[in-house]
Amino acid sequence: MNDIAFPIVYEASVLPEWIDYNGHMNLAYYVVVFDQATDVLYDRLGVGIPYRDATGNSCFTVETHTIYEQE
């Protein structure tokens, strides 16, 4: 496994179509961004798509718990 620099940071832009009628990011898109960040993390940890292609093994999310505390 490669040397991994911490913290691992993922940045994304909020798309206009993700904004709800209250002017907030719709809660469903938080999960989309978390999923995208997880893909980046898996790549950095060496268990992303190349790992799956080479070994036939992979990681996936079985369950998430998202709590929206304060906007």
C-alpha positions in Angstrom: 0.0 0.0 0.0 1.3 3.5 -0.8 2.2 6.0 1.8 -1.0 7.9 2.5 -1.0 11.5 3.6 -3.7 12.4 6.2 -6.1 14.0 6.3 -7.6 12.9 3.0 -9.7 15.8 1.8 -12.4 15.6 -0.9 -13.9 18.8 -2.3 -17.0 19.0 -4.5 -19.2 21.7 -5.9 -22.9 21.9 -5.1 -24.7 21.9 -8.4 -27.6 24.3 -8.9 -30.1 21.4 -9.4 -29.2 20.1 -5.9 -30.7 23.2 -4.3 -34.2 22.8 -2.9 -37.0 25.4 -2.7 -35.6 26.7 0.7 -32.3 27.5 -0.9 -30.5 24.5 0.8 -28.7 21.5 -0.6 -31.3 18.8 -0.9 -30.6 16.0 1.7 -30.4 13.3 -1.0 -27.3 14.9 -2.5 -25.4 14.8 0.7 -25.3 11.0 0.3 -24.2 11.5 -3.4 -21.2 13.6 -2.2 -20.4 11.2 0.6 -20.4 8.3 -1.9 -18.1 10.2 -4.3 -15.7 10.9 -1.4 -15.7 7.2 -0.4 -14.6 6.3 -4.0 -11.7 8.7 -3.6 -10.8 7.2 -0.2 -10.9 3.7 -1.6 -8.6 4.7 -4.4 -6.2 6.3 -1.9 -6.3 3.2 0.3 -5.6 1.0 -2.7 -8.9 -0.8 -2.7 -10.6 1.0 -5.6 -11.4 -0.1 -9.1 -7.8 -1.3 -10.0 -7.9 -3.5 -6.8 -11.2 -4.9 -7.8 -10.0 -5.6 -11.4 -6.9 -7.3 -10.1 -8.4 -9.4 -7.3 -12.1 -9.7 -8.0 -12.7 -8.3 -4.5 -14.2 -4.9 -3.6 -15.7 -2.8 -0.9 -19.2 -1.3 -0.8 -21.4 0.5 1.6 -24.1 -1.7 3.3 -25.6 1.0 5.4 -25.3 4.7 6.3 -26.6 6.9 9.0 -26.8 10.6 8.1 -27.8 13.0 10.8 -28.6 16.6 9.8 -27.7 18.7 12.8 -27.8 22.4 12.3 -27.7 23.8 8.9 
